[in-house]
Amino acid sequence: MTISRGDVVLVTGASGAIGFEIAAQAAEAGAVVAVHGSHAKSVAKAIERLRARVAEAQLIAAPADFREEGAIEAMVEKLAVAAGRLDAVIHCGITGGAGVAGPFATATPASFGEHAALVLGSFQRLCFAALPHLAVRGGTIIGFASDAGKFASPRQSVIGAAFGGVMSFARNLALEVSRQGVRVHCISPSFVADTPAFEKHAARAGTAFDRAGLGLPTPKDIAPVALFLCGPDAAKITGQIISINGGLNA
Ligand SMILES: NC(=O)c1ccc[n+]([C@@H]2O[C@H](COP(=O)([O-])OP(=O)(O)OC[C@H]3O[C@@H](n4cnc5c(N)ncnc54)[C@H](OP(=O)(O)O)[C@@H]3O)[C@@H](O)[C@H]2O)c1
């Protein structure tokens, strides 16, 4: 069973590829979806596309640039007031910035630190802001990472370090907040077909196509897993790092 009708779910990165599909499937299931992107224009565009797909969708705009101090906290508070509750946060925002995917020697200490602070820091701040609201009824937090945080991958030392941190944070937090009825997970893709990020690395992805025995996943394969984890049938599952990679790594 998927997320429940009427649940309020914040999907960060809903203006992006994977987040959009999660937001769309959540709206199809009858959830109230807070649609996040880094700025108002991208959020408005995502909302327009969501309405074209799910006419009756209940959507709330939630723009926030995570590089700005206080932006995450303000977004969560505004949403909690507007919706009156918060049941799930699916953090699908942020991909690699300049200088973070590539040989280690090209990642300056500044770019390394900046990326780690943005990826890990935004997840930590989001959890901190959302937890009091999620604890009211018992809710779910899902972070997004990448298999580079789990398996050694070429040219991914910076991304791998940041996502390894996200995974470890999620597992430790899951243990701590389980008594508040809050579940915490991480979804860890590798290459996700039908996304701009994938197109950017299409040359390297050639071998990934061959190695993924089940075929590489698309956002349509990822969204149902995220929404299942937010639903009642996943009520006793927490602290899991779930790779969705078509058999690329195991
Ligand atoms: N696609 C893949 O192949 C792949 C593989 C492994 C892991 N992942 C992970 O899966 C997640 C989603 O990936 P995706 O491919 O769907 O990403 P995407 O299409 O690039 O979307 C990224 C999202 O993050 C938002 N964002 C970027 N910078 C931000 C900032 N400073 N503050 C707030 N939001 C910001 C973007 O908002 P705007 O568009 O409004 O700027 C957009 O909604 C990411 O964590 C990614 O690392 C993806």
PDBQT file of the ligand as one rigid body, heavy atoms in Angstrom, charges set to zero:
ROOT
HETATM    1  N1  LIG A 301      19.494  11.069 -11.711  1.00  0.00    +0.000 N 
HETATM    2  C1  LIG A 301      20.397  10.174 -11.367  1.00  0.00    +0.000 C 
HETATM    3  O1  LIG A 301      20.953   9.446 -12.217  1.00  0.00    +0.000 OA
HETATM    4  C2  LIG A 301      20.780  10.002  -9.906  1.00  0.00    +0.000 A 
HETATM    5  C3  LIG A 301      21.707   9.012  -9.573  1.00  0.00    +0.000 A 
HETATM    6  C4  LIG A 301      22.063   8.835  -8.241  1.00  0.00    +0.000 A 
HETATM    7  C5  LIG A 301      21.517   9.650  -7.260  1.00  0.00    +0.000 A 
HETATM    8  N2  LIG A 301      20.622  10.610  -7.604  1.00  0.00    +0.000 N 
HETATM    9  C6  LIG A 301      20.097  11.469  -6.521  1.00  0.00    +0.000 C 
HETATM   10  O2  LIG A 301      18.672  11.526  -6.570  1.00  0.00    +0.000 OA
HETATM   11  C7  LIG A 301      18.227  12.837  -6.191  1.00  0.00    +0.000 C 
HETATM   12  C8  LIG A 301      17.341  13.417  -7.276  1.00  0.00    +0.000 C 
HETATM   13  O3  LIG A 301      18.057  13.396  -8.509  1.00  0.00    +0.000 OA
HETATM   14  P1  LIG A 301      17.449  14.020  -9.846  1.00  0.00    +0.000 P 
HETATM   15  O4  LIG A 301      18.187  13.410 -10.993  1.00  0.00    +0.000 OA
HETATM   16  O5  LIG A 301      15.983  13.967  -9.813  1.00  0.00    +0.000 OA
HETATM   17  O6  LIG A 301      17.923  15.542  -9.703  1.00  0.00    +0.000 OA
HETATM   18  P2  LIG A 301      17.583  16.806 -10.633  1.00  0.00    +0.000 P 
HETATM   19  O7  LIG A 301      16.661  16.462 -11.732  1.00  0.00    +0.000 OA
HETATM   20  O8  LIG A 301      18.907  17.435 -10.977  1.00  0.00    +0.000 OA
HETATM   21  O9  LIG A 301      16.814  17.776  -9.628  1.00  0.00    +0.000 OA
HETATM   22  C9  LIG A 301      17.510  18.404  -8.588  1.00  0.00    +0.000 C 
HETATM   23  C10 LIG A 301      16.517  19.120  -7.718  1.00  0.00    +0.000 C 
HETATM   24  O10 LIG A 301      17.250  19.746  -6.658  1.00  0.00    +0.000 OA
HETATM   25  C11 LIG A 301      16.864  21.104  -6.593  1.00  0.00    +0.000 C 
HETATM   26  N3  LIG A 301      17.999  21.921  -6.159  1.00  0.00    +0.000 N 
HETATM   27  C12 LIG A 301      19.177  22.075  -6.783  1.00  0.00    +0.000 A 
HETATM   28  N4  LIG A 301      19.943  22.964  -6.098  1.00  0.00    +0.000 NA
HETATM   29  C13 LIG A 301      19.206  23.360  -5.035  1.00  0.00    +0.000 A 
HETATM   30  C14 LIG A 301      19.422  24.269  -3.975  1.00  0.00    +0.000 A 
HETATM   31  N5  LIG A 301      20.544  24.967  -3.842  1.00  0.00    +0.000 N 
HETATM   32  N6  LIG A 301      18.440  24.446  -3.057  1.00  0.00    +0.000 NA
HETATM   33  C15 LIG A 301      17.275  23.761  -3.170  1.00  0.00    +0.000 A 
HETATM   34  N7  LIG A 301      17.017  22.881  -4.148  1.00  0.00    +0.000 NA
HETATM   35  C16 LIG A 301      17.966  22.687  -5.068  1.00  0.00    +0.000 A 
HETATM   36  C17 LIG A 301      16.447  21.477  -8.009  1.00  0.00    +0.000 C 
HETATM   37  O11 LIG A 301      15.586  22.603  -7.954  1.00  0.00    +0.000 OA
HETATM   38  P3  LIG A 301      15.449  23.649  -9.204  1.00  0.00    +0.000 P 
HETATM   39  O12 LIG A 301      15.272  22.806 -10.437  1.00  0.00    +0.000 OA
HETATM   40  O13 LIG A 301      14.236  24.404  -8.851  1.00  0.00    +0.000 OA
HETATM   41  O14 LIG A 301      16.717  24.442  -9.212  1.00  0.00    +0.000 OA
HETATM   42  C18 LIG A 301      15.737  20.213  -8.456  1.00  0.00    +0.000 C 
HETATM   43  O15 LIG A 301      14.410  20.203  -8.019  1.00  0.00    +0.000 OA
HETATM   44  C19 LIG A 301      19.502  13.657  -5.929  1.00  0.00    +0.000 C 
HETATM   45  O16 LIG A 301      19.804  13.618  -4.557  1.00  0.00    +0.000 OA
HETATM   46  C20 LIG A 301      20.559  12.902  -6.711  1.00  0.00    +0.000 C 
HETATM   47  O17 LIG A 301      21.854  13.112  -6.216  1.00  0.00    +0.000 OA
HETATM   48  C21 LIG A 301      20.234  10.810  -8.903  1.00  0.00    +0.000 A 
ENDROOT
TORSDOF 0
